[in-house]
Amino acid sequence: MTTPFRVLVLCTGNSARSQIAEAILATRGAGRISAASAGSLPAPRVNPYAVETLAAHGISWNDRVPKRIDEVEGVHYDLVITVCDNAAEACPFFPGAKAQVHWGLPDPADETEPKASRKAFEETYQALDARIEKLLALELETMTPSEIIEAAGAIHSLS
């Protein structure tokens, strides 16, 4: 049995974008991808709109708890993806990562009105789902770190 390709998604609060990305990776890449997420300043809970949005797409994400970056340190990751500008600044380099890219996306949790929040979370889901679909289409396991960085960076640039 081959070792799964390990992906870590980082964000500041680990309550919205990074949780959504982890859920999509874990679901779509099941058996091939080992996904995790963490935050530099994790929120006390996963944003309920993230859980609601994932459920609307058939992904159960209840009982998840945001993690601190130090909880995932010491693990070898093949790819680290930062999804917010603050995380990219706080984690310009994640030790032990073969490759690291930045997929900056607006924070859907910035919306405060329920209808706008649901719309923002759905847009975030769609943006991450499209990127992850393209990422999973790559032969990640056979690519060099520089090829992964170039390809994953291009995926974000084209989206």
C-alpha positions as CSV (number, residue, x, y, z in Angstrom):
1,M,0.0,0.0,0.0
2,T,1.3,3.4,-0.9
3,T,1.5,6.3,1.5
4,P,-1.2,8.9,0.8
5,F,-0.1,12.3,-0.5
6,R,-0.3,14.6,2.6
7,V,-1.9,18.1,2.2
8,L,-2.1,20.7,4.9
9,V,-4.4,23.7,4.5
10,L,-3.5,26.8,6.6
11,C,-5.6,29.8,7.5
12,T,-5.7,32.2,10.4
13,G,-8.8,31.0,12.2
14,N,-9.1,27.4,10.8
15,S,-12.9,27.8,11.0
16,A,-14.0,28.5,7.4
17,R,-11.7,28.3,4.2
18,S,-9.2,25.8,5.5
19,Q,-11.9,23.6,7.0
20,I,-13.8,23.6,3.7
21,A,-10.7,22.8,1.8
22,E,-9.7,20.0,4.2
23,A,-13.3,18.5,3.9
24,I,-13.2,18.6,0.1
25,L,-9.7,17.1,-0.1
26,A,-10.6,14.4,2.4
27,T,-13.8,13.5,0.5
28,R,-12.7,13.8,-3.1
29,G,-9.2,12.5,-2.4
30,A,-10.2,9.7,-0.1
31,G,-7.6,6.9,-0.1
32,R,-5.2,9.0,-2.1
33,I,-5.0,12.2,-0.1
34,S,-4.4,12.6,3.6
35,A,-5.8,16.1,4.4
36,A,-5.4,18.3,7.5
37,S,-5.9,21.9,8.3
38,A,-4.8,24.3,11.0
39,G,-4.7,28.0,11.9
40,S,-2.3,30.5,13.3
41,L,-5.0,31.9,15.6
42,P,-7.7,29.2,15.6
43,A,-11.3,30.1,16.4
44,P,-13.1,28.3,19.2
45,R,-15.3,26.4,16.7
46,V,-15.8,25.7,13.0
47,N,-18.0,28.3,11.5
48,P,-21.6,27.0,11.4
49,Y,-22.0,28.3,7.8
50,A,-19.0,26.2,6.8
51,V,-20.6,23.1,8.2
52,E,-23.9,24.0,6.6
53,T,-22.4,24.6,3.2
54,L,-20.4,21.3,3.3
55,A,-23.6,19.5,4.3
56,A,-25.4,21.0,1.4
57,H,-22.8,19.3,-0.8
58,G,-23.1,16.0,0.9
59,I,-20.1,16.4,3.2
60,S,-20.7,15.8,6.9
61,W,-18.3,17.9,8.9
62,N,-19.9,18.0,12.4
63,D,-17.9,17.9,15.6
64,R,-14.7,19.2,14.0
65,V,-12.5,21.5,16.1
66,P,-10.1,24.1,14.8
67,K,-6.5,23.2,15.3
68,R,-3.4,25.4,16.1
69,I,-0.4,25.1,13.7
70,D,1.7,23.6,16.4
71,E,-0.7,20.7,16.6
72,V,0.3,19.7,13.0
73,E,4.0,20.5,13.2
74,G,6.4,17.7,13.0
75,V,4.4,15.9,10.3
76,H,5.8,15.7,6.8
77,Y,3.5,17.3,4.3
78,D,3.8,16.9,0.6
79,L,1.9,20.2,0.0
80,V,0.9,23.1,2.2
81,I,-1.7,25.5,0.9
82,T,-2.3,28.8,2.6
83,V,-5.8,30.2,1.9
84,C,-5.7,33.6,3.5
85,D,-3.2,36.4,3.3
86,N,-2.7,36.4,7.1
87,A,-1.7,32.8,7.2
88,A,0.7,33.3,4.2
89,E,2.3,36.1,6.3
90,A,2.3,34.1,9.5
91,C,3.6,30.9,7.7
92,P,5.8,32.1,4.9
93,F,7.5,28.7,5.2
94,F,6.1,25.6,6.9
95,P,8.8,23.4,8.2
96,G,8.8,19.9,6.7
97,A,6.7,20.8,3.6
98,K,8.0,19.6,0.3
99,A,6.0,22.3,-1.5
100,Q,3.9,25.3,-0.4
101,V,1.6,27.5,-2.4
102,H,-0.8,30.4,-1.6
103,W,-4.4,30.3,-2.7
104,G,-5.7,33.6,-1.2
105,L,-9.4,33.9,-1.0
106,P,-11.7,36.4,0.7
107,D,-12.9,35.4,4.2
108,P,-16.6,34.4,4.0
109,A,-16.8,34.8,7.8
110,D,-16.5,38.6,7.2
111,E,-20.1,38.7,6.2
112,T,-22.5,39.3,9.1
113,E,-26.0,39.0,7.6
114,P,-27.2,35.4,7.2
115,K,-28.2,35.5,3.5
116,A,-24.9,37.2,2.6
117,S,-23.0,34.8,4.8
118,R,-24.5,31.8,3.1
119,K,-23.7,33.2,-0.3
120,A,-20.1,34.0,0.6
121,F,-19.6,30.5,2.0
122,E,-21.1,28.9,-1.1
123,E,-18.8,31.0,-3.3
124,T,-15.8,30.0,-1.2
125,Y,-16.8,26.3,-1.5
126,Q,-17.1,26.6,-5.3
127,A,-13.7,28.4,-5.6
128,L,-12.0,25.8,-3.5
129,D,-13.8,22.9,-5.1
130,A,-12.8,24.0,-8.6
131,R,-9.1,24.4,-7.5
132,I,-9.1,21.1,-5.7
133,E,-10.6,19.3,-8.7
134,K,-7.8,20.5,-10.8
135,L,-5.2,19.7,-8.2
136,L,-6.5,16.1,-7.9
137,A,-6.3,15.7,-11.6
138,L,-2.5,16.1,-11.4
139,E,-0.2,13.1,-10.9
140,L,0.9,14.7,-7.6
141,E,2.7,11.5,-6.4
142,T,5.1,11.6,-9.3
143,M,5.8,15.3,-9.4
144,T,8.8,17.1,-8.0
145,P,8.2,19.8,-5.4
146,S,9.0,22.5,-7.9
147,E,6.5,21.0,-10.4
148,I,3.8,20.9,-7.7
149,I,4.4,24.5,-6.8
150,E,4.3,25.6,-10.4
151,A,1.1,23.5,-11.2
152,A,-0.7,24.4,-7.9
153,G,0.2,28.1,-8.3
154,A,-1.1,28.0,-11.9
155,I,-4.4,26.5,-10.8
156,H,-5.0,29.4,-8.5
157,S,-3.9,32.0,-11.1
158,L,-6.3,30.6,-13.7
159,S,-9.3,30.4,-11.4
